[in-house]
Amino acid sequence: MAFNTKDDGGDDVMSEINVTPLVDVMLVLLVVFIVTAPLLTQAVHVNLPKTAETAPPEEKDAVYISVDATGKIFMDKAEIAIEAFENELITRKAADPEIALNLNADDAVQYGTVAKVMASIERSGITKLAVLTAPKN
């Protein structure tokens, strides 16, 4: 039987866990998940038009501008004078309006030299500039 027929006079604590409410809650959550899962996908179904395959746009390599510790400026590993630097940038921008630059300067170079290089880049109208640094260890 399910009743305690012993009359030992004590109020013993039940040491068993009733898992029935836990199972009920889990089943309700499972039903809610089953009902809502199809609603999380795309609600409007469309037939997409068929087109010919196209080639992805070609990735253009960025132009590397380097300033070494002595203040010399290099464009793609070729040394260039600061006086001719801006004109070269304007020429390259005219050839490719979407030109991108990567600027890496030595840690020991004077700030003024790097500022002149960045000012020349800005005056030439180039807007895609990445300043490269080394990760901190």
Secondary structure, 3 states (H helix, E strand, C coil): CCCCCCCCCCCCCCCCCCCHHHHHHHHHHHHHHHHHHHHHCCCCCCCCCCCCCCCCCCCCCCEEEEECCCCCEEECCEEECHHHHHHHHHHHHHHCCCCEEEEEECCCCCHHHHHHHHHHHHHCCCCEEEECCCCCC
